[in-house]
Amino acid sequence: MNDIQDKDIAERWQLRNIEETSMSEEELSNVLATGFIQCEEFCKSRYLCGEDSCRCVRSVFPHPEYYEEYRSLEQLKDKLEAYLTLVKLGEIDG
């Protein structure tokens, strides 16, 4: 895939109607449980299309709203894990 095609696909992915896509709660939960690791090294697609719509993101999430939902759930998960750690350490009452 060349640069122009990658940018075009990213743009269509962003503009796509969410009703044309699907990602079940189970699929989203699985990604949340296993984690989604964006490209760790240089990613030309991330450079061309942006961090939130690179090929790596598009390959897992069929629509930007699913990716945003994942990010929100990931933040909540991190907060809950931090809270549980503090409870276990006895620093706050559970």
Phi, psi and omega per residue, in radians:
M1 nan 2.308 3.128
N2 -1.566 3.046 -3.058
D3 -1.058 -0.741 -3.114
I4 -1.138 -0.742 3.118
Q5 -1.105 -0.732 -3.134
D6 -1.079 -0.795 3.119
K7 -1.123 -0.691 3.130
D8 -1.132 -0.778 3.118
I9 -1.103 -0.721 3.120
A10 -1.102 -0.716 3.132
E11 -1.141 -0.763 3.109
R12 -1.140 -0.636 3.094
W13 -1.072 -0.744 -3.131
Q14 -1.196 -0.607 -3.062
L15 -1.586 -0.131 -3.083
R16 -1.080 2.522 3.089
N17 -1.297 2.239 -3.079
I18 -1.069 -0.493 3.121
E19 -1.138 -0.318 3.115
E20 -1.473 -0.048 -3.075
T21 -2.153 2.965 3.036
S22 -2.701 2.514 3.004
M23 -2.626 1.983 -3.063
S24 -1.217 2.816 3.068
E25 -1.043 -0.639 3.122
E26 -1.114 -0.765 3.124
E27 -1.095 -0.785 3.129
L28 -1.112 -0.706 3.105
S29 -1.094 -0.695 3.117
N30 -1.106 -0.737 3.106
V31 -1.129 -0.692 3.129
L32 -1.132 -0.720 -3.121
A33 -1.202 -0.695 -3.093
T34 -1.570 -0.348 -3.134
G35 1.537 2.581 3.080
F36 -2.046 2.056 -3.121
I37 -1.886 1.973 3.071
Q38 -1.202 2.841 -3.132
C39 -0.807 2.197 -3.106
E40 -1.505 -0.549 3.129
E41 -1.702 -3.012 3.132
F42 -1.034 2.286 3.111
C43 -2.163 1.944 -3.117
K44 -1.068 -0.641 3.127
S45 -1.116 -0.724 3.107
R46 -1.110 -0.680 3.113
Y47 -1.133 -0.745 -3.082
L48 -1.383 -0.705 -2.956
C49 -1.833 -0.214 -3.104
G50 1.774 2.690 -3.066
E51 -1.035 -0.594 -3.055
D52 -1.629 0.063 3.128
S53 -2.488 0.429 3.104
C54 -1.238 2.945 -3.105
R55 -0.988 -0.616 3.141
C56 -1.081 -0.786 3.118
V57 -1.169 -0.823 -3.101
R58 -1.105 -0.476 -3.120
S59 -1.271 -0.353 -3.111
V60 -1.833 -0.708 -3.042
F61 -1.900 2.109 -3.069
P62 -1.291 -0.156 -3.130
H63 -2.724 2.581 -3.138
P64 -0.990 -0.556 -3.134
E65 -1.156 -0.587 3.072
Y66 -1.165 -0.676 3.104
Y67 -1.144 -0.733 3.101
E68 -1.118 -0.714 3.090
E69 -1.062 -0.777 3.104
Y70 -1.020 -0.803 -3.113
R71 -1.101 -0.697 3.099
S72 -1.127 -0.765 3.123
L73 -1.160 -0.632 3.110
E74 -1.106 -0.728 3.098
Q75 -1.117 -0.747 3.103
L76 -1.096 -0.754 3.110
K77 -1.031 -0.771 3.129
D78 -1.091 -0.731 3.119
K79 -1.129 -0.741 3.126
L80 -1.132 -0.705 3.109
E81 -1.119 -0.697 3.104
A82 -1.141 -0.744 3.119
Y83 -1.074 -0.823 3.140
L84 -1.087 -0.618 3.077
T85 -1.100 -0.773 3.121
L86 -1.125 -0.661 3.088
V87 -1.107 -0.810 -3.132
K88 -1.078 -0.607 3.129
L89 -1.385 -0.108 3.127
G90 1.340 0.246 -3.113
E91 -1.391 -0.370 3.038
I92 -2.463 2.723 3.114
D93 -1.419 2.390 -3.140
G94 -1.592 nan nan
